[in-house]
Amino acid sequence: MGRGDSSAPLREDSPAVARALPVRLRVNGVLRELRLDARVTLLDALRERLGLTGTKKGCDQGACGACTVLADGRRVLSCLTLAVTCEDRDITTIEGLGSEGAPHPVQRAFIACDAFQCGFCTPGQILSAVALLAEGRAGSDAEIREFMSGNICRCGAYPNIVAAIRAAAGEAGRAGV
């Protein structure tokens, strides 16, 4: 195994284990207790330690939005957020948004409006859309585009993404949300 291989087991006397901190993360409603180096990002903790691979690692610089998750209902870029700063916060990933038999209204709208092509950016797009709707920022297509501008779709499905958000906003309005 190479020096940079993160899957290599850590020896108990290694410096990384000595620096590890106990971290309690509440992810998708489940409290998880981990020991993490203080420098571990929320993205890496979710993907590598908790096996929640729906959150994507895109640019690893906070520029693409593929790693977007919700922390207490607000959008965060998990590649720029240290996991230790997320204690006592409710973290929601795409895996915790809906269920197989009952998808979230935004998930249903993305399917109905064909708002994805390759699907790589879709989890971050959906979580950003959920937050945008909760913030009441779906007043116009221009407003939707502005508040979704931190999420890049390399396939160019933007018109369908806007249509999906508009459809989900309409569904929420009809439901009295």
Residue, then its C-alpha position, 0 to 999 in steps of 0.5 A: m500500500g502506498r503512503g497516500d492510501s487512505s484505506a490502509p488500517l491505522r496502527e494504534d501507535s500511529p500519529a493519526v490515531a493519537r490525534a483523532l478526536p471523538v466526533r458525534l455526527r447526527v446524519n439522516g437522523v442517526l447518531r454516529e460516533l467516530r474518531l476522526d482527525a480534526r482535518v477530516t472534511l464532512l465529505d470524507a467522513l460521510r463517504e469513507r467512514l459512513g459509507l454514504t456515497g451519494t454525496k459526490k466528490g467533484c472539485d474538492q474546492g467548493a466550486c461545483g456543488a456536487c458535495t452539497v448536503l444540508a446542515d440544520g436545513r441549510r446548504v453546506l459544501s461538505c468538501l469545505t466543512l470540517a466534520v468536527t464542526c458538525e457536532d450537534r447539527d442535523i446533517t441530511t444527505i441524499e440518502g436521508l431525503g426520501s425513501e425508495g417507496a416515498p421519494h421527496p417531492v423534489q426527487r419526484a420532480f427531478i424524475a418527472c422533469d428529466a432534470f438529470q443526465c449523467g446523474f453525478c451532480t444530481p444529489g447536490q442539485i436536489l439538496s440545494a433545491v430543497a434548501l432553496l424551496a425552504e428559503g422561499r427563493a423560487g419566486s421566478d426562474a431567474e431567482i431559481r437560476e441565481f440561487m442554484s448557481g453554485n451547483i454545476c451540471r456539466c451535462g447542461a440540464y439547467p432548463n430541466i432543473v429549473a422546471a423541476i424546482r418550479a414543479a416542486a414549488g407548485e406541489a409544495g404550494r398545493a400541499g399548503v407547505 
